[in-house]
């Protein structure tokens, strides 16, 4: 498959070697990143939503010189610490396969205190964490230094966050991050939602809601019912003869 012209060579080769191509919503998020726009991506499971959210950060980080590195670039916030750990593993694979010198780390309640302290002194390029950890980091004396050069904030499973008290906590954290790092842009990732405008305003505010990108629906499921003359294991003789009594009881009521 031909390489995607909108990607740097290293990334285009990685896609082509796997027989993949850049999807329209992934290309759209690259374009939004180039214009430093806040954006909400709504995409079904399996549509490459996570890669779309991180691809602009990976491309930008891959083009930086060593002297331009050393600060926290991208902050990923998930409602579940287990999801942050999964993302570290899944994101680490393409980073390793492309030979990108990008540090990715998680920070959850299970992270050792020594590692949490080191992350504040020498932060990774990409930090994967939760709303509660953001609140703790913002309460620290060195929050201004840690987040000063933050470029991107990725909010995953946004639909699961905004309707809860954790969503309120995160909104306060985002307001603080906006003050510390005014150049940072926010990328929201969500499954299908009834009111996307609510999420757009949550990201960008009522006056400047985030741009909206909607991925095409996934492949329609194909469902077949297999018929058999054999006895179904869970429908034994006793259950079969009990059915008339069940029906009689329902009818009587």
C-alpha positions in Angstrom: 0.0 0.0 0.0 1.3 3.5 -0.8 2.5 5.7 2.0 0.4 8.5 3.3 1.7 11.8 2.0 0.3 13.6 5.1 2.6 11.7 7.4 6.4 12.0 8.0 8.3 9.3 6.2 9.0 7.2 9.3 5.3 7.1 10.2 4.2 6.5 6.6 6.5 3.5 6.3 5.2 2.1 9.6 1.6 2.3 8.3 2.5 0.9 4.9 4.4 -2.1 6.3 1.2 -3.2 8.1 -1.0 -2.6 5.1 -2.7 0.3 6.9 -3.6 3.7 5.7 -4.3 6.9 7.6 -8.0 7.1 8.3 -9.9 10.3 7.6 -10.5 11.2 11.2 -6.8 10.5 12.1 -5.8 12.9 9.3 -8.3 15.4 10.6 -6.8 15.4 14.1 -3.3 16.0 12.5 -4.7 19.0 10.7 -6.4 20.3 13.9 -3.1 19.9 15.8 -1.3 21.9 13.1 -3.7 24.8 13.7 -3.6 24.3 17.5 -7.3 23.7 17.7 -9.2 22.0 20.6 -11.1 19.1 19.2 -13.6 16.4 20.1 -13.3 13.1 18.2 -16.3 10.8 18.3 -15.5 7.3 17.0 -16.7 3.7 17.5 -14.6 1.1 19.1 -11.9 -0.3 16.8 -11.7 2.8 14.6 -8.2 3.8 15.7 -9.5 6.5 18.1 -6.6 6.2 20.6 -4.0 6.3 17.9 -5.7 9.4 16.4 -5.5 11.2 19.7 -1.8 10.5 20.2 -0.6 10.6 16.6 -0.1 14.4 16.5 2.0 14.3 19.7 4.1 11.4 18.4 4.7 13.3 15.1 5.6 16.5 16.9 7.9 14.8 19.5 9.7 12.8 16.7 10.7 16.1 15.1 12.2 17.7 18.2 15.9 17.9 18.7 17.4 16.7 22.0 17.9 20.2 23.2 14.1 20.9 22.8 13.1 17.9 24.9 13.0 17.4 28.7 9.6 18.9 29.5 6.2 17.2 29.8 4.6 17.5 26.3 1.4 15.4 26.4 -0.9 14.7 29.3 -3.3 11.8 28.9 -6.2 11.6 31.4 -8.3 8.5 31.7 -11.2 7.6 34.0 -9.6 4.3 34.8 -6.0 3.6 35.9 -6.2 0.2 34.2 -6.9 2.0 30.9 -3.8 4.2 31.4 -1.7 1.1 31.9 -3.2 -0.5 28.7 -2.5 2.7 26.8 1.2 2.7 27.9 1.6 -0.9 26.6 -0.3 -0.2 23.3 1.3 3.1 22.6 4.8 1.8 23.5 4.6 -0.8 20.7 4.5 1.7 17.7 7.0 4.0 19.5 9.5 1.0 19.8 8.8 -0.2 16.2 9.5 3.2 14.7 12.5 3.7 16.9 11.2 6.9 18.5 13.1 8.3 21.5 9.9 9.1 23.4 9.4 8.4 27.1 5.9 7.3 28.1 5.0 6.6 31.7 1.9 6.1 33.9 1.1 7.8 37.2 -1.7 6.2 39.2 -2.3 5.4 42.9 -0.2 2.3 42.4 2.9 4.2 41.2 5.7 4.1 43.8 6.4 7.3 45.6 10.0 7.3 44.4 8.8 7.2 40.7 6.2 9.9 41.3 8.9 12.2 42.8 11.2 11.5 39.8 8.4 12.3 37.4 8.0 15.7 38.9 11.8 16.4 38.6 12.4 14.8 35.2 9.0 14.3 33.5 8.4 11.9 30.6 7.4 13.2 27.2 3.9 11.6 27.7 2.3 11.1 31.1 -0.7 8.8 31.4 -2.8 9.4 34.5 -6.2 10.0 36.2 -8.2 13.0 37.3 -7.3 12.4 41.0 -3.6 12.4 40.2 -4.0 15.6 38.2 -5.6 17.2 41.3 -2.7 16.1 43.4 -0.1 17.3 40.9 -1.8 20.7 40.6 -1.8 21.1 44.4 2.0 20.7 44.5 4.4 23.7 44.8 6.1 22.8 41.5 3.0 22.5 39.4 3.8 25.6 37.5 7.2 24.2 36.5 5.9 20.8 35.6 3.1 21.9 33.3 4.5 25.2 32.0 5.4 23.8 28.6 2.6 21.3 28.2 1.4 21.2 24.6 -1.5 18.6 24.5 -4.0 17.2 26.9 -5.8 14.0 25.8 -9.1 13.2 27.6 -10.1 9.6 26.9 -13.6 8.2 27.4 -14.8 11.7 28.0 -18.5 10.7 27.9 -17.8 8.6 31.1 -16.2 11.5 32.9 -18.3 14.6 32.4 -21.5 13.4 34.0 -19.9 12.6 37.4 -18.2 14.4 40.3 -14.9 13.3 38.8 -15.8 15.3 35.8 -16.3 18.4 38.0 -12.9 17.7 39.6 -11.3 17.4 36.2 -13.0 20.6 34.9 -11.3 22.5 37.8 -8.0 20.9 36.9 -8.3 21.8 33.2 -9.1 25.4 34.2 -5.9 25.5 36.2 -3.9 23.9 33.4 -5.2 26.5 31.0 -3.7 29.2 33.3 -0.4 27.5 33.7 0.0 26.4 30.0 -2.2 28.6 27.8 -0.7 27.1 24.7 -1.9 23.6 25.5 -4.7 22.3 23.4 -7.3 19.7 24.5 -8.3 16.6 22.5 -11.4 14.7 23.7 -12.0 11.1 22.7 -15.4 9.6 23.1 -17.7 6.9 21.9 -21.0 7.9 20.3 -22.9 10.4 22.4 -26.4 11.9 22.1 -25.3 15.5 22.8 -21.7 16.1 21.4 -22.1 19.9 21.9 -22.1 19.4 25.6 -18.7 17.7 25.4 -17.4 20.4 23.0 -18.3 23.1 25.5 -16.7 21.1 28.3 -13.5 21.1 26.4 -13.3 24.6 25.0 -15.9 26.6 27.0 -19.3 28.0 26.0 -17.8 30.8 23.9 -15.3 28.7 22.0 -16.4 25.1 21.9 -14.0 22.5 20.6 -14.1 21.5 16.9 -15.9 18.3 16.2 -14.6 15.3 14.2 -16.9 12.3 13.7 -15.5 9.0 12.4 -17.6 6.9 10.1 -19.5 4.0 11.8 -17.8 0.7 12.1 -18.7 -2.4 10.0 -22.2 -3.6 10.7 -22.4 -6.8 12.7 -23.3 -10.0 10.9 -25.4 -12.2 13.2 -26.6 -15.8 12.4 -28.7 -18.1 14.4 -27.5 -21.7 14.3 -30.3 -24.2 14.4 -29.8 -27.7 15.7 -31.8 -30.9 16.4 -29.5 -31.8 19.2 -30.4 -31.2 22.9 -29.2 -27.9 24.1 -26.9 -28.5 27.2 -28.7 -26.0 29.4 -32.2 -27.2 28.6 -32.4 -30.5 30.4 -35.4 -32.8 30.8 -36.5 -31.3 34.2 -36.3 -27.8 32.8 -38.4 -28.8 29.7 -41.2 -30.3 31.8 -41.2 -27.4 34.2 -42.1 -24.9 31.4 -45.9 -25.7 31.5 -46.0 -25.0 35.2 -44.1 -21.7 34.7 -46.5 -20.7 31.9 -49.5 -21.6 34.1 -48.2 -19.4 36.9 -47.6 -16.4 34.6 -51.1 -16.8 33.2 -52.7 -17.0 36.6 -51.1 -13.7 37.6 
